[in-house]
């Protein structure tokens, strides 16, 4: 550890208090948190000494982040903070390769699809156990998919499989156990991204026995087959996981993972410098140079597959329902100035999907900055004297928007120049998600990190009318366009990528014209990492299992 690099302004006594409160870096984890006896005793129960150093002390990885998880029932949530944790606890049928969205085996070891693309058959891995000791079989896969298909609580199922109140199962006609270790999916039509979708962390397979045991509290007591087991969750403080010594894949070399909530970016960076955390996300851009010049730290950038945006609630009566107003707001925002708040980690966005994905329409011209044209459009729409609007923002930094508070203030000043008065409404992360999914906002910040490397995961999930449902909206612009919907559904059932590309190019033209968003930026989010952390490879989808990480 690098205790000698502590800040000079703190006294020795305060340093000790910080280290105790911070639950320790990887060297000191076994002596920290003396009040958390449960964490230590449960992690020490394993006979497997693979994760301990030569002194026999536990190896603990502490991950500092800006907000807490919402739920540890992965298909019920869309936020990255939850999925960071569930990615450690659960396995999916197939998973992504370490550094790409190529699909490789996981709980399934082989699969094939019928000639018409509607029947998928998976051969499952034998000898796998859930963390509660129960055996994993094909019936467990059937149980999980039936559970997701019979309730609108499971957000991702609806997003990815087209489920609705009238058709809760969506494109999946049936899921059958055709053998103890064989499961078959029958789709109502071919679905091009189906295999990629199954690899998404929200489709982690949970223990049916645990679901039945915990009921409504299952999201606080997750049980999967993954490389780490759940131990404890202290809300807005920490989540503790321990190594699964019986994991079928790469058994972790670390004994324990602790996800700590440290809302302020600067405070989190100071803890990284002091050694009380080992990895942090949500770095202030201005801290990058400091980190890069610190011999005890490394900066690792996550590959860009994201977008940040300001959605305008098109379903509300008034200004936001008028396309001309939405276009005017796009014209009134100077993205070059906004991007200075990213200090080198962001590039301006003009489409709802990143240029790293196939199907990106680079021929579209961004609106640009033209306040005089914005005023003209506002006057044409009947708002020449301006209006007042609320902008909802999260208080917590996000990988696609590291400084949301400053971003909101900047947009407030820009829109004031064209006569639009902005009232900023700031909420914590959980509240912000709930309010925007319910459509309470006029305008709202949000962003998205792609789940599966397919354009469908951006355009359909974030902007199709199917996902403009009050209470669970992925489309928080509540934007509905029938031509767009037909294009996106056709793209899902078309198996030839060249034809799918044509659909997506046209879809982006429609979205640009209707302007339900102000696309802001695509980022390469930096992570601050202690030098003793080895083999950490951030994934483009925004999270990754930690079982390959080593601590020196």
C-alpha positions, 0 to 999 in steps of 0.5 A, spaced: 500 500 500 502 507 499 500 510 505 506 514 505 502 518 499 497 521 504 495 528 503 500 533 507 494 537 510 491 531 514 494 529 521 496 522 523 490 521 527 485 523 522 489 518 517 487 513 522 480 514 522 479 515 514 483 508 513 478 505 519 472 508 515 474 506 508 474 499 510 481 498 507 485 497 501 487 490 499 493 489 504 489 491 510 482 489 509 483 483 514 484 489 520 479 494 518 472 495 519 472 491 526 465 492 527 463 488 521 464 481 524 460 478 519 464 480 513 470 477 516 467 471 518 464 469 512 469 470 508 474 466 512 470 460 512 473 458 505 478 452 505 481 455 499 487 459 500 488 461 493 486 468 494 490 469 500 497 472 500 503 469 503 501 472 510 494 468 510 491 475 510 485 476 506 485 480 499 480 485 499 478 489 493 475 496 494 471 499 489 469 506 490 463 509 486 458 515 486 452 512 488 449 505 491 445 500 487 438 500 486 436 493 486 440 486 486 435 483 482 438 485 475 432 484 470 429 489 475 434 495 474 437 499 468 442 502 472 450 501 472 451 501 479 446 495 480 449 491 474 456 492 477 455 488 483 450 483 479 455 482 474 459 479 480 454 474 483 450 471 477 452 468 470 448 468 464 447 463 459 452 466 454 457 472 456 461 477 452 468 476 451 473 480 456 474 486 451 468 485 446 461 484 445 463 477 442 459 472 445 462 466 448 460 460 453 458 461 460 452 457 463 451 454 456 457 450 453 454 450 446 448 452 442 444 452 435 439 455 431 434 453 426 434 455 419 428 459 420 431 463 426 426 461 431 428 455 435 434 456 439 437 450 443 442 451 448 446 445 452 448 447 459 454 446 463 453 440 468 455 440 475 454 447 477 451 449 483 448 456 486 451 459 492 445 456 496 448 449 494 442 447 490 444 444 483 443 448 476 439 445 471 435 447 465 428 447 469 432 453 473 433 457 466 425 456 464 423 458 471 427 465 470 424 466 464 417 465 466 418 469 472 421 475 467 415 474 462 409 474 467 410 481 471 412 488 468 417 489 474 422 486 470 424 492 466 429 489 461 425 483 459 420 488 456 426 492 453 429 487 449 424 482 448 418 487 446 413 485 452 407 489 453 401 488 457 397 485 452 403 481 450 407 479 456 412 474 453 414 478 447 417 475 442 418 469 446 413 464 445 415 458 450 422 456 454 422 449 455 427 444 458 428 439 453 433 435 457 436 436 464 441 440 461 438 442 455 433 448 454 430 450 448 427 457 446 421 458 441 421 465 438 415 468 434 419 471 429 427 471 428 430 476 432 437 478 430 440 480 436 437 474 440 444 471 442 447 478 444 441 479 448 442 473 452 449 475 454 447 481 458 448 482 465 440 483 466 439 476 464 443 473 470 440 466 472 438 466 479 436 461 484 429 459 484 429 456 491 432 463 493 427 467 490 421 463 493 425 464 500 426 471 500 420 473 496 419 481 495 426 482 499 430 477 493 433 484 490 436 485 497 439 477 498 441 475 491 443 468 489 446 466 483 452 462 480 457 467 479 464 468 481 462 472 488 457 470 493 453 476 496 454 477 504 452 484 506 448 490 503 448 497 508 444 502 504 448 508 501 454 505 504 457 498 502 456 492 499 460 486 500 461 480 496 466 474 498 469 469 493 466 463 490 471 457 491 467 452 487 466 457 481 466 453 474 470 458 471 476 462 473 476 462 481 478 469 483 484 470 486 481 476 491 477 473 497 473 479 498 470 485 494 467 491 497 463 496 493 463 503 497 459 509 496 463 515 496 458 521 492 463 526 491 468 525 486 474 529 489 473 525 496 473 519 492 479 521 489 483 523 495 481 516 498 484 512 492 490 517 493 490 515 500 490 507 499 483 506 502 480 504 496 483 500 490 479 502 484 474 508 483 469 510 477 467 517 476 473 521 476 473 529 475 476 530 469 481 535 472 484 529 476 486 525 471 493 529 470 494 528 477 493 521 477 497 520 471 503 523 474 502 519 481 507 513 481 502 509 485 496 510 480 494 508 473 488 511 469 485 506 465 479 508 460 473 504 458 472 503 451 466 508 449 460 505 447 455 510 450 451 516 450 449 522 454 443 526 452 438 531 455 431 528 453 425 533 452 418 530 455 414 530 448 408 527 452 407 533 456 402 539 453 406 545 452 412 547 449 416 540 449 410 537 445 412 542 439 418 539 434 420 546 433 421 548 440 425 541 441 429 543 435 430 550 437 433 548 444 438 544 440 440 550 436 441 554 443 446 549 446 453 550 444 456 543 445 463 546 444 462 549 451 459 543 454 464 539 452 469 543 456 466 540 462 469 533 460 476 536 459 478 531 454 474 525 455 468 526 451 466 527 444 460 531 441 454 527 440 449 528 434 446 521 434 443 517 439 448 511 438 455 512 438 460 512 432 463 505 434 457 501 433 455 499 426 449 502 423 451 509 425 449 515 420 455 519 420 451 523 414 447 527 419 449 534 420 448 536 427 444 542 429 450 546 431 449 553 435 445 558 432 441 562 437 438 567 432 435 561 429 433 558 435 429 564 437 426 564 430 423 557 431 420 559 438 417 565 435 414 561 430 411 556 435 408 561 439 413 562 444 417 568 442 416 571 449 419 565 452 417 560 457 419 556 463 421 549 464 424 544 469 430 540 468 431 534 472 438 532 473 442 527 478 446 529 483 451 523 482 456 523 477 455 518 471 460 515 466 457 519 460 456 525 464 462 526 470 459 533 472 452 533 471 451 539 476 455 544 472 452 541 466 445 543 468 448 550 470 451 551 463 445 549 459 440 554 464 445 560 462 445 558 454 437 557 454 436 564 458 439 567 452 433 565 447 428 567 452 427 560 456 428 560 463 430 553 466 429 551 473 434 546 475 431 540 479 436 536 482 435 529 485 439 523 488 440 517 483 435 513 485 430 518 485 432 521 479 431 514 475 424 514 478 421 521 477 424 520 469 421 513 468 414 516 471 415 522 466 415 528 471 420 532 468 420 537 462 427 536 460 432 531 464 439 528 463 440 521 462 445 517 459 446 509 456 452 505 456 450 499 450 449 492 453 450 488 447 453 492 441 447 492 437 444 498 435 437 495 437 440 496 444 440 504 443 435 506 438 429 501 440 430 501 448 431 508 448 426 511 443 421 506 441 414 507 443 414 500 446 418 503 451 415 509 453 411 506 459 410 511 465 413 507 471 418 503 467 420 508 461 427 507 457 424 512 453 424 518 458 422 523 452 416 519 451 417 520 444 412 516 439 413 515 432 410 510 428 414 510 422 420 509 427 417 503 430 416 499 424 423 500 422 426 498 429 421 492 429 423 490 422 430 491 424 429 486 429 427 480 425 431 482 419 437 477 419 442 480 414 446 486 417 446 490 411 439 490 410 438 492 418 443 497 417 439 501 412 433 501 417 438 504 422 440 509 418 433 511 416 431 511 423 437 516 425 434 521 420 427 521 423 430 522 430 434 527 428 428 531 425 423 530 431 429 532 436 426 528 442 433 529 445 439 533 445 445 528 444 451 531 448 457 526 448 460 520 448 465 518 453 471 514 454 470 514 462 476 514 466 477 509 472 482 511 477 486 504 479 491 503 484 498 500 481 498 494 485 491 492 481 493 487 475 489 484 470 483 489 470 480 490 463 474 495 463 468 492 458 465 496 453 458 495 456 460 498 462 461 493 467 465 486 468 466 480 472 472 481 477 474 474 478 480 475 473 483 481 477 489 480 481 492 484 487 500 485 488 
